[in-house]
Amino acid sequence: MRMRSQDLLSSFVRVVFASYIFAFISLSGSTQKNIFGVKALEAKENPANKSNSNLFLFIDLQNHWSRLFVEGLLSNQALSAVLVDSDLISRFQPDRPVTRAELANILDIAFANRGVPKIATRLNEVATKSETLVAIARELNLNSKAVKTPQTYLLSMYRDASQVPDYAIPAIAALTQESLVTNYPDPRILSPKDAISKGELAVLLYQALAYQKKLPLLRSPYTINPNRQLWDRNLMQVTRLEVSISRRTVTAFHGEIALKTYPVAVGRQGWSTPVGDHRVLQTIEYPAWQNPFTGEVIPSRDPDNPLGDRWIGFWTNGKDWSGFHGTPNRDSVGTAASHGCIRMYNEDVRELFSQVTIGTIVRVSP
């Protein structure tokens, strides 16, 4: 009986001692300090755990796809302080949307880049994936012109690339080319208009810092491969051209896939571009131009030729024509300036010329 009593007393002492330790950890301040306290005890009790001393005990992160990136990011004390909510015990909330104010603060701490414009409006609204990617590209000072045809490139990389806002296209293309875009669960679905989650932001932020060599490189099966396109644009013939007079654009399609959108000039008042469904009737490389009023002819290859060096005719009444053509007056593109034709930058009409054939549909809408 004496031995059993001593055993019971010893067990009681151990329980009380463990309780004091637990209470000390629980009252030690912030959630982050709790986590570090537990890690320290684990490392002390089991030397084998020292190599895992960077493991964070967030319950909602253990099986999350962003876990390794989050844990690597939290090795930065300043970022850890802003990313870890001290009011939540052992929870990181990786799927919680991030506000524009939070995004601005996190980027400021991560990059401390004073020369970059800061997010200063709609601070209480959630940040979108597009807004986040543009902001990160800005912090990295990526060359927005690194991808020559960014819209087409994105269309070849993401199934929902048509949803990317115009302002975000160059930045997202540049990030994609540098393997800095990660999409869960499908790398090919960008979801550019969706709210960015805390876990997604952590992954993108980690990859950006690794790009700057401030963190070791981590790989993810959800990171887009910039060299593996969905299709080869050069092998896809344009089957339809859609002109929007109000937007001053023409979009080239292959079936239902929007390949590229170009800025154009359209007919001015009194000389409107013919609305409706048409087909390409005529294609001429280096066309000559005849003034419809004086009969004067400006030969092909003349730098003053108002047709530039390509002509794609799609409408005629037997006398007058409307079509796509280049122009020496680049400033007119984007305005209503022509006599019914559709002016394009010379480099754009050359590209379009190489992809259309006689019979290609041309749809002109107001």
Summary of the structure (lengths in Angstrom):
residues: 366
radius of gyration: 30.4
end to end distance: 98.8
largest distance: 124.7
contacts: 1069
relative contact order: 0.09
helix: 38%
strand: 17%
